[in-house]
Amino acid sequence: MSDVQSHGSRVIESHTLYSAQLAEERTVKVYLPPQVDAGSSLPVLYTHDGAEFFSHGRIATLAHERIMQGLIEPFIIVGIAVRHGFRTDDYAAGGDRNEAYRAFVTDTCIPAIEQLYPIDRTRRSMAGISLGASVTLQLFLDHKDLFRSLLLYSGAYLPSVQTRAEKETDLRKTKVWMVVGREETAVETASGTYNFLRINREMRDALQGKVETLSYTEAPGTHLWRFWQTQTPDALQFLVGKEMI
């Protein structure tokens, strides 16, 4: 089942996918850029918290503006909706539904989307915020050849995920962009209070020297969408930016 919204030359399509792994339906939004040549294949960015990335994060709007300005390459954005109330179970390592959610992404969502759209599978990327960044990294460590680039916003990396990253010795095929707010030192969550600044510094150190490219930024900001939205232009430039002469 699908729905199409047109915003000028920008198109956003919505699909409903059934997940046998989770025994439920998930909505997936897809941003399609303008100026796509017939027969071409495009890079793709999959995002967790997909509806929020489109609304609170304004990722499709920011991408569209920069594509139209010739600053970045055209690319496709896929937003995988979160199931509110089960976010921690789905995204957190060791969560009750974490394994099933990861299987849904790799075995159901990605194949379904890539049957519908002209995607360059050698330029597949994934993004997430907080626990969404954690499950992004988990999926990458499970399937190292699946994703070319990762965009990790204020990652909520549990010790088990950090330990997995520390044990890796060669991740040279992957580019990683990370950002965290300098004020994210005592963030209250449903499961406790966390120092995200320290956690992200530790993950940076775990990945340093192992990946092809690591871009790490600490910027003024807190653990909120209004901060992450301000960082997305830099993330997009890292992902699909054009070299300006």
Backbone as CSV, one residue per row, in Angstrom:
resi,resn,N_x,N_y,N_z,CA_x,CA_y,CA_z,C_x,C_y,C_z
1,MET,0.850,-1.182,0.000,0.000,0.000,0.000,0.887,1.234,0.000
2,SER,0.582,2.231,-0.855,1.441,3.406,-0.934,0.617,4.657,-1.150
3,ASP,1.237,5.812,-0.843,0.596,7.107,-0.995,1.659,8.063,-1.512
4,VAL,1.281,9.018,-2.354,2.238,9.933,-2.949,1.849,11.369,-2.623
5,GLN,2.831,12.157,-2.139,2.653,13.585,-1.934,3.665,14.309,-2.814
6,SER,3.229,15.328,-3.527,4.129,16.094,-4.370,4.294,17.496,-3.803
7,HIS,5.541,17.968,-3.676,5.845,19.309,-3.192,6.680,19.988,-4.279
8,GLY,5.993,20.576,-5.290,6.724,21.088,-6.419,7.348,19.928,-7.157
9,SER,8.658,20.013,-7.385,9.358,18.929,-8.061,9.857,17.879,-7.080
10,ARG,9.570,18.084,-5.800,9.941,17.094,-4.781,8.787,16.134,-4.584
11,VAL,9.095,14.875,-4.472,8.062,13.861,-4.292,8.364,13.069,-3.023
12,ILE,7.349,12.887,-2.181,7.465,12.020,-1.010,6.391,10.948,-1.125
13,GLU,6.827,9.698,-1.138,5.906,8.582,-1.221,5.885,7.843,0.107
14,SER,4.729,7.282,0.428,4.573,6.558,1.688,4.109,5.137,1.401
15,HIS,4.769,4.176,2.019,4.445,2.765,1.838,4.150,2.124,3.191
16,THR,3.300,1.134,3.180,3.053,0.329,4.372,3.607,-1.064,4.120
17,LEU,4.579,-1.451,4.938,5.215,-2.757,4.804,4.812,-3.635,5.978
18,TYR,4.530,-4.893,5.693,4.245,-5.824,6.773,5.537,-6.503,7.201
19,SER,5.807,-6.498,8.512,6.980,-7.153,9.057,6.570,-8.478,9.690
20,ALA,6.958,-9.571,9.071,6.709,-10.874,9.682,7.540,-11.043,10.949
21,GLN,8.706,-10.384,10.975,9.593,-10.494,12.133,8.956,-9.868,13.378
22,LEU,8.270,-8.746,13.198,7.659,-8.016,14.311,6.160,-8.264,14.421
23,ALA,5.602,-8.950,13.413,4.162,-9.232,13.356,3.340,-7.950,13.414
24,GLU,3.735,-6.966,12.568,3.027,-5.686,12.520,3.386,-4.968,11.220
25,GLU,2.636,-3.897,10.941,2.930,-3.078,9.782,3.777,-1.874,10.187
26,ARG,4.615,-1.427,9.280,5.417,-0.227,9.482,5.257,0.693,8.272
27,THR,5.130,1.983,8.552,5.091,2.978,7.489,6.516,3.386,7.126
28,VAL,6.767,3.508,5.833,8.073,3.922,5.340,7.864,5.083,4.373
29,LYS,8.469,6.235,4.671,8.395,7.401,3.789,9.629,7.440,2.899
30,VAL,9.439,7.847,1.645,10.548,7.897,0.696,10.564,9.255,0.008
31,TYR,11.674,9.968,0.159,11.891,11.228,-0.560,12.609,10.927,-1.863
32,LEU,12.036,11.443,-2.967,12.635,11.292,-4.291,13.076,12.662,-4.791
33,PRO,14.320,12.804,-5.180,14.816,14.113,-5.615,14.387,14.440,-7.038
34,PRO,14.488,15.707,-7.419,14.261,16.090,-8.814,15.502,15.770,-9.644
35,GLN,15.412,16.033,-10.915,16.573,15.955,-11.812,17.212,14.570,-11.827
36,VAL,16.375,13.545,-11.888,16.896,12.187,-11.958,16.887,11.733,-13.414
37,ASP,18.064,11.368,-13.941,18.163,10.919,-15.322,17.601,9.501,-15.454
38,ALA,16.915,9.257,-16.564,16.374,7.922,-16.813,17.497,6.902,-16.851
39,GLY,17.291,5.793,-16.179,18.285,4.735,-16.165,19.380,4.902,-15.137
40,SER,19.373,6.024,-14.412,20.418,6.237,-13.413,20.053,5.564,-12.099
41,SER,21.046,5.296,-11.267,20.814,4.790,-9.924,21.361,5.798,-8.929
42,LEU,20.695,5.903,-7.786,21.002,6.972,-6.844,21.469,6.419,-5.503
43,PRO,22.315,7.187,-4.789,22.618,6.823,-3.407,21.330,6.846,-2.579
44,VAL,21.331,6.103,-1.479,20.149,6.051,-0.616,20.584,6.184,0.835
45,LEU,19.773,6.893,1.610,19.981,7.031,3.048,18.755,6.497,3.769
46,TYR,18.932,5.437,4.557,17.867,4.910,5.401,17.969,5.568,6.780
47,THR,16.820,5.958,7.350,16.818,6.584,8.666,15.848,5.871,9.590
48,HIS,16.256,5.684,10.834,15.347,5.252,11.888,14.612,6.495,12.405
49,ASP,13.555,6.297,13.219,12.711,7.440,13.612,12.325,8.224,12.360
50,GLY,11.888,7.484,11.332,11.748,8.069,10.007,10.789,9.233,9.905
51,ALA,9.612,9.146,10.527,8.658,10.250,10.449,9.228,11.493,11.106
52,GLU,9.925,11.313,12.229,10.515,12.451,12.933,11.673,13.063,12.145
53,PHE,12.450,12.241,11.450,13.510,12.789,10.611,12.924,13.701,9.525
54,PHE,11.752,13.343,9.004,11.112,14.159,7.972,10.457,15.398,8.571
55,SER,9.808,15.269,9.730,9.077,16.402,10.309,9.977,17.259,11.201
56,HIS,10.414,16.730,12.347,11.235,17.503,13.275,12.623,17.793,12.707
57,GLY,13.186,16.835,12.001,14.531,17.007,11.453,14.576,17.709,10.106
58,ARG,13.445,17.757,9.392,13.304,18.440,8.096,14.349,17.951,7.082
59,ILE,14.688,16.670,7.133,15.785,16.195,6.298,15.457,16.267,4.808
60,ALA,14.211,15.974,4.425,13.853,16.037,3.005,13.894,17.481,2.504
61,THR,13.415,18.415,3.308,13.441,19.831,2.927,14.869,20.325,2.781
62,LEU,15.711,20.021,3.756,17.105,20.461,3.715,17.844,19.835,2.533
63,ALA,17.591,18.553,2.286,18.230,17.889,1.155,17.764,18.497,-0.166
64,HIS,16.452,18.699,-0.298,15.887,19.225,-1.539,16.476,20.601,-1.868
65,GLU,16.555,21.456,-0.867,17.114,22.797,-1.088,18.537,22.713,-1.606
66,ARG,19.332,21.848,-1.040,20.744,21.761,-1.419,20.939,21.072,-2.766
67,ILE,20.070,20.130,-3.078,20.123,19.526,-4.415,19.803,20.582,-5.474
68,MET,18.762,21.375,-5.228,18.364,22.409,-6.177,19.443,23.478,-6.339
69,GLN,20.223,23.699,-5.279,21.307,24.685,-5.334,22.587,24.115,-5.943
70,GLY,22.571,22.811,-6.238,23.747,22.176,-6.822,24.864,21.907,-5.843
71,LEU,24.536,21.905,-4.531,25.562,21.705,-3.509,25.806,20.239,-3.200
72,ILE,24.772,19.405,-3.388,24.904,17.978,-3.120,24.295,17.188,-4.272
73,GLU,24.672,15.931,-4.361,24.126,15.050,-5.395,22.674,14.684,-5.069
74,PRO,21.865,14.434,-6.101,20.539,13.869,-5.838,20.668,12.508,-5.164
75,PHE,19.840,12.266,-4.173,19.832,10.974,-3.503,18.456,10.714,-2.919
76,ILE,18.205,9.478,-2.548,16.909,9.046,-2.020,17.013,8.924,-0.503
77,ILE,15.948,9.351,0.203,15.895,9.218,1.654,14.727,8.307,2.015
78,VAL,14.993,7.322,2.849,13.971,6.376,3.290,13.822,6.496,4.806
79,GLY,12.639,6.885,5.261,12.384,7.048,6.689,11.553,5.891,7.226
80,ILE,12.147,5.078,8.088,11.457,3.917,8.667,10.787,4.359,9.964
81,ALA,9.476,4.302,10.012,8.744,4.797,11.182,9.068,3.971,12.422
82,VAL,9.124,4.667,13.563,9.307,4.001,14.843,7.943,3.579,15.384
83,ARG,7.906,2.524,16.156,6.687,2.135,16.878,6.801,2.719,18.283
84,HIS,6.100,3.814,18.515,6.179,4.482,19.806,5.698,3.529,20.900
85,GLY,6.425,3.519,21.995,6.142,2.577,23.069,7.030,1.349,23.014
86,PHE,7.626,1.091,21.831,8.519,-0.054,21.670,9.887,0.382,21.165
87,ARG,10.163,1.681,21.214,11.410,2.197,20.633,12.642,1.579,21.289
88,THR,12.676,1.555,22.611,13.824,0.977,23.297,13.930,-0.515,23.020
89,ASP,12.804,-1.224,23.035,12.811,-2.662,22.733,13.365,-2.934,21.343
90,ASP,13.056,-2.040,20.383,13.492,-2.233,19.003,14.940,-1.811,18.776
91,TYR,15.332,-0.674,19.345,16.609,-0.060,18.992,17.760,-0.454,19.914
92,ALA,17.493,-0.671,21.191,18.575,-0.907,22.150,19.136,-2.313,22.002
93,ALA,20.447,-2.426,22.023,21.085,-3.746,22.001,20.588,-4.550,23.196
94,GLY,20.108,-5.757,22.940,19.551,-6.582,24.006,18.088,-6.326,24.280
95,GLY,17.483,-5.370,23.546,16.057,-5.106,23.703,15.226,-6.306,23.287
96,ASP,14.016,-6.398,23.845,13.177,-7.569,23.603,12.901,-7.807,22.123
97,ARG,12.838,-6.729,21.319,12.506,-6.852,19.898,13.663,-6.429,18.996
98,ASN,14.836,-6.205,19.569,15.959,-5.665,18.812,16.378,-6.574,17.658
99,GLU,16.494,-7.847,17.926,16.893,-8.782,16.865,15.849,-8.832,15.760
100,ALA,14.564,-8.848,16.142,13.490,-8.891,15.146,13.454,-7.600,14.330
101,TYR,13.674,-6.465,14.987,13.678,-5.188,14.255,14.816,-5.136,13.252
102,ARG,16.000,-5.556,13.677,17.134,-5.544,12.753,16.886,-6.467,11.560
103,ALA,16.242,-7.611,11.804,15.910,-8.517,10.703,14.873,-7.892,9.779
104,PHE,13.926,-7.155,10.343,12.943,-6.451,9.507,13.638,-5.470,8.565
105,VAL,14.585,-4.701,9.098,15.278,-3.707,8.272,16.028,-4.373,7.127
106,THR,16.806,-5.402,7.436,17.672,-5.999,6.410,16.959,-6.976,5.494
107,ASP,15.968,-7.702,6.028,15.351,-8.785,5.252,14.026,-8.400,4.600
108,THR,13.379,-7.354,5.123,12.086,-6.948,4.563,12.128,-5.546,3.980
109,CYS,12.523,-4.566,4.793,12.437,-3.168,4.364,13.370,-2.859,3.207
110,ILE,14.658,-3.118,3.376,15.620,-2.770,2.319,15.307,-3.488,1.001
111,PRO,15.064,-4.809,0.996,14.728,-5.453,-0.283,13.466,-4.883,-0.928
112,ALA,12.434,-4.591,-0.125,11.186,-4.060,-0.694,11.411,-2.703,-1.340
113,ILE,12.113,-1.824,-0.646,12.359,-0.478,-1.169,13.238,-0.541,-2.415
114,GLU,14.222,-1.410,-2.414,15.163,-1.427,-3.527,14.638,-2.171,-4.742
115,GLN,13.478,-2.780,-4.610,12.763,-3.288,-5.788,11.957,-2.180,-6.466
116,LEU,11.637,-1.143,-5.692,10.755,-0.087,-6.194,11.496,1.111,-6.782
117,TYR,12.736,1.348,-6.340,13.431,2.588,-6.691,14.811,2.306,-7.282
118,PRO,15.321,3.252,-8.101,16.624,3.062,-8.764,17.776,3.376,-7.821
119,ILE,18.132,2.443,-6.983,19.107,2.664,-5.916,20.454,2.035,-6.277
120,ASP,21.514,2.808,-6.040,22.876,2.316,-6.190,23.234,1.590,-4.889
121,ARG,23.256,0.283,-4.941,23.450,-0.500,-3.720,24.873,-0.438,-3.193
122,THR,25.787,0.130,-3.962,27.150,0.328,-3.459,27.261,1.630,-2.669
123,ARG,26.171,2.425,-2.665,26.185,3.709,-1.943,24.973,3.785,-1.016
124,ARG,24.837,2.762,-0.235,23.740,2.651,0.740,24.238,3.167,2.091
125,SER,23.475,4.076,2.716,23.863,4.669,3.991,22.722,4.565,4.995
126,MET,23.042,4.815,6.262,22.019,4.747,7.314,22.295,5.827,8.352
127,ALA,21.205,6.374,8.917,21.318,7.434,9.921,20.398,7.154,11.088
128,GLY,20.808,7.634,12.268,19.959,7.512,13.440,20.370,8.496,14.509
129,ILE,19.410,8.847,15.384,19.689,9.715,16.514,19.517,8.917,17.810
130,SER,20.398,9.166,18.778,20.311,8.548,20.094,20.304,7.017,19.977
131,LEU,19.251,6.327,20.427,19.193,4.877,20.247,19.121,4.494,18.775
132,GLY,18.602,5.392,17.935,18.603,5.148,16.497,20.009,5.079,15.938
133,ALA,20.934,5.884,16.504,22.338,5.785,16.105,22.925,4.459,16.560
134,SER,22.502,4.014,17.748,22.988,2.727,18.253,22.575,1.578,17.346
135,VAL,21.296,1.537,16.942,20.862,0.428,16.089,21.461,0.549,14.693
136,THR,21.739,1.771,14.248,22.461,1.958,12.987,23.822,1.281,13.053
137,LEU,24.550,1.516,14.138,25.861,0.909,14.287,25.762,-0.602,14.454
138,GLN,24.747,-1.065,15.179,24.552,-2.506,15.311,24.352,-3.165,13.950
139,LEU,23.485,-2.569,13.132,23.202,-3.126,11.810,24.456,-3.147,10.947
140,PHE,25.253,-2.096,11.042,26.493,-2.062,10.281,27.442,-3.164,10.736
141,LEU,27.601,-3.340,12.042,28.512,-4.363,12.541,28.015,-5.771,12.209
142,ASP,26.695,-5.924,12.071,26.132,-7.210,11.636,26.391,-7.473,10.159
143,HIS,26.342,-6.407,9.346,26.391,-6.533,7.882,27.341,-5.467,7.334
144,LYS,28.627,-5.689,7.450,29.607,-4.648,7.128,29.627,-4.259,5.657
145,ASP,29.181,-5.156,4.778,29.181,-4.836,3.351,27.880,-4.180,2.897
146,LEU,26.943,-3.998,3.808,25.623,-3.481,3.430,25.606,-1.959,3.319
147,PHE,26.386,-1.274,4.173,26.313,0.183,4.249,27.671,0.818,3.974
148,ARG,27.647,1.859,3.146,28.873,2.586,2.790,29.179,3.697,3.789
149,SER,28.126,4.334,4.311,28.311,5.472,5.210,27.296,5.427,6.337
150,LEU,27.690,5.979,7.502,26.815,6.069,8.664,26.772,7.509,9.142
151,LEU,25.576,7.978,9.488,25.390,9.289,10.114,24.866,9.041,11.521
152,LEU,25.675,9.367,12.530,25.364,9.027,13.912,25.207,10.302,14.744
153,TYR,23.959,10.601,15.119,23.660,11.794,15.904,23.518,11.407,17.383
154,SER,24.374,11.944,18.248,24.235,11.799,19.705,23.918,10.362,20.103
155,GLY,24.762,9.444,19.694,24.474,8.024,19.881,24.344,7.590,21.328
156,ALA,23.298,6.799,21.600,23.094,6.190,22.923,23.677,4.782,22.881
157,TYR,24.995,4.701,22.915,25.676,3.422,22.743,25.802,2.716,24.091
158,LEU,25.136,1.584,24.213,25.265,0.786,25.422,26.640,0.110,25.427
159,PRO,27.133,-0.304,26.605,28.475,-0.912,26.680,28.684,-2.075,25.725
160,SER,27.648,-2.882,25.476,27.819,-4.024,24.576,28.122,-3.589,23.150
161,VAL,27.526,-2.464,22.708,27.782,-1.951,21.360,29.189,-1.378,21.288
162,GLN,29.597,-0.657,22.332,30.945,-0.112,22.348,31.986,-1.231,22.328
163,THR,31.734,-2.294,23.095,32.663,-3.423,23.121,32.791,-4.060,21.740
164,ARG,31.662,-4.198,21.030,31.712,-4.747,19.665,32.572,-3.880,18.760
165,ALA,32.403,-2.557,18.863,33.182,-1.643,18.017,34.662,-1.710,18.369
166,GLU,34.965,-1.815,19.650,36.368,-1.873,20.080,37.063,-3.125,19.568
167,LYS,36.328,-4.217,19.428,36.919,-5.485,18.992,37.184,-5.525,17.487
168,GLU,36.507,-4.655,16.731,36.722,-4.634,15.284,38.124,-4.112,14.971
169,THR,38.740,-4.663,13.950,40.088,-4.231,13.581,40.151,-3.538,12.224
170,ASP,39.185,-3.807,11.337,39.267,-3.262,9.982,37.868,-2.933,9.466
171,LEU,37.553,-1.641,9.449,36.273,-1.180,8.909,36.535,-0.173,7.791
172,ARG,37.573,-0.419,7.000,38.076,0.592,6.065,37.149,0.908,4.900
173,LYS,36.118,0.111,4.698,35.210,0.389,3.588,34.122,1.395,3.954
174,THR,34.134,1.881,5.179,33.007,2.670,5.675,33.420,4.071,6.110
175,LYS,32.557,5.042,5.792,32.719,6.420,6.228,31.722,6.683,7.360
176,VAL,32.180,7.333,8.423,31.330,7.581,9.582,31.357,9.062,9.937
177,TRP,30.159,9.633,10.086,29.985,11.021,10.546,29.306,10.970,11.902
178,MET,29.873,11.675,12.876,29.326,11.687,14.234,29.183,13.126,14.719
179,VAL,28.125,13.375,15.497,27.971,14.671,16.155,27.349,14.445,17.520
180,VAL,27.709,15.299,18.471,27.119,15.274,19.805,27.138,16.694,20.352
181,GLY,26.157,17.025,21.175,26.094,18.350,21.773,26.977,18.464,22.998
182,ARG,27.628,19.590,23.141,28.507,19.786,24.301,27.728,19.833,25.611
183,GLU,26.436,20.156,25.521,25.612,20.210,26.732,24.936,18.873,27.050
184,GLU,25.263,17.836,26.303,24.632,16.528,26.525,25.391,15.713,27.585
185,THR,25.610,16.320,28.723,26.412,15.668,29.762,25.568,15.022,30.857
186,ALA,24.293,15.350,30.931,23.412,14.752,31.953,22.000,14.694,31.396
187,VAL,21.807,13.826,30.392,20.530,13.738,29.682,19.628,12.734,30.398
188,GLU,18.449,13.200,30.792,17.491,12.317,31.466,16.691,11.539,30.433
189,THR,16.659,10.226,30.569,15.891,9.350,29.686,15.011,8.449,30.537
190,ALA,14.180,7.676,29.877,13.285,6.771,30.603,14.062,5.709,31.377
191,SER,15.280,5.412,30.954,16.062,4.361,31.609,17.171,4.902,32.501
192,GLY,17.239,6.235,32.658,18.262,6.809,33.520,18.866,8.067,32.937
193,THR,19.858,8.610,33.622,20.547,9.822,33.190,21.916,9.444,32.623
194,TYR,22.234,9.990,31.440,23.446,9.574,30.735,24.275,10.772,30.281
195,ASN,25.583,10.574,30.277,26.513,11.554,29.744,26.808,11.184,28.294
196,PHE,26.015,11.735,27.382,26.168,11.397,25.966,27.475,11.930,25.396
197,LEU,27.955,13.039,25.935,29.224,13.572,25.449,30.341,12.572,25.699
198,ARG,30.403,12.017,26.885,31.427,11.026,27.206,31.241,9.749,26.374
199,ILE,29.994,9.288,26.265,29.711,8.063,25.510,30.153,8.200,24.054
200,ASN,29.887,9.356,23.459,30.244,9.551,22.054,31.745,9.732,21.875
201,ARG,32.404,10.333,22.843,33.868,10.408,22.768,34.474,9.009,22.814
202,GLU,33.915,8.154,23.654,34.419,6.784,23.752,34.193,6.021,22.451
203,MET,33.021,6.227,21.811,32.777,5.554,20.539,33.675,6.104,19.445
204,ARG,33.905,7.402,19.450,34.863,7.980,18.493,36.214,7.300,18.629
205,ASP,36.681,7.145,19.858,37.980,6.510,20.078,37.972,5.052,19.623
206,ALA,36.822,4.365,19.800,36.724,2.961,19.386,36.798,2.804,17.873
207,LEU,36.310,3.823,17.129,36.279,3.751,15.666,37.498,4.393,15.004
208,GLN,38.185,5.256,15.740,39.302,6.014,15.180,40.355,5.074,14.605
209,GLY,40.759,5.354,13.361,41.802,4.578,12.729,41.347,3.283,12.094
210,LYS,40.081,2.920,12.279,39.574,1.660,11.715,38.726,1.896,10.466
211,VAL,38.036,3.040,10.395,37.152,3.328,9.276,37.897,4.158,8.230
212,GLU,37.336,4.194,7.019,37.979,4.955,5.947,38.057,6.432,6.297
213,THR,36.927,7.000,6.748,36.861,8.401,7.131,36.018,8.508,8.390
214,LEU,36.491,9.289,9.344,35.711,9.549,10.553,35.641,11.050,10.759
215,SER,34.426,11.588,10.684,34.185,12.998,10.968,33.461,13.086,12.303
216,TYR,34.086,13.716,13.276,33.515,13.806,14.620,33.433,15.274,15.025
217,THR,32.238,15.684,15.472,32.026,17.079,15.859,31.335,17.155,17.209
218,GLU,31.825,18.060,18.043,31.119,18.466,19.258,30.683,19.908,19.056
219,ALA,29.386,20.131,19.130,28.831,21.448,18.842,27.944,21.897,19.998
220,PRO,27.720,23.197,20.135,26.806,23.662,21.172,25.404,23.091,20.928
221,GLY,24.853,22.402,21.919,23.530,21.831,21.711,23.165,20.816,22.764
222,THR,21.877,20.493,22.792,21.329,19.533,23.738,20.713,18.359,22.982
223,HIS,20.165,17.404,23.724,19.656,16.154,23.147,18.237,16.351,22.613
224,LEU,18.127,17.221,21.577,16.821,17.592,21.037,16.904,17.715,19.519
225,TRP,15.745,17.560,18.855,15.688,17.641,17.397,16.146,18.993,16.878
226,ARG,15.880,20.065,17.626,16.287,21.376,17.103,17.811,21.468,16.974
227,PHE,18.549,20.740,17.827,20.007,20.676,17.674,20.384,19.801,16.489
228,TRP,19.810,18.611,16.408,20.176,17.688,15.334,19.848,18.269,13.969
229,GLN,18.735,19.017,13.875,18.376,19.622,12.591,19.461,20.582,12.116
230,THR,20.054,21.342,13.050,21.100,22.294,12.652,22.351,21.597,12.137
231,GLN,22.540,20.334,12.483,23.731,19.598,12.072,23.553,18.852,10.752
232,THR,22.309,18.732,10.285,22.037,17.942,9.083,22.680,18.495,7.819
233,PRO,22.743,19.819,7.605,23.461,20.274,6.403,24.901,19.759,6.324
234,ASP,25.588,19.743,7.457,26.952,19.211,7.475,26.952,17.711,7.179
235,ALA,25.972,17.005,7.745,25.867,15.561,7.502,25.644,15.276,6.024
236,LEU,24.775,16.052,5.385,24.492,15.841,3.967,25.708,16.160,3.104
237,GLN,26.454,17.188,3.485,27.670,17.518,2.739,28.672,16.378,2.835
238,PHE,28.785,15.784,4.009,29.670,14.633,4.202,29.219,13.460,3.344
239,LEU,27.907,13.263,3.274,27.352,12.084,2.605,27.405,12.190,1.088
240,VAL,26.905,13.296,0.549,26.765,13.426,-0.914,27.178,14.802,-1.425
241,GLY,28.055,15.467,-0.704,28.472,16.819,-1.116,29.284,16.820,-2.389
242,LYS,29.091,17.861,-3.175,29.892,18.048,-4.390,31.100,18.904,-4.089
243,GLU,32.211,18.589,-4.744,33.389,19.434,-4.623,33.173,20.680,-5.460
244,MET,33.310,21.833,-4.832,33.096,23.104,-5.520,34.426,23.639,-6.048
245,ILE,34.432,24.028,-7.307,35.661,24.546,-7.934,35.795,26.035,-7.638
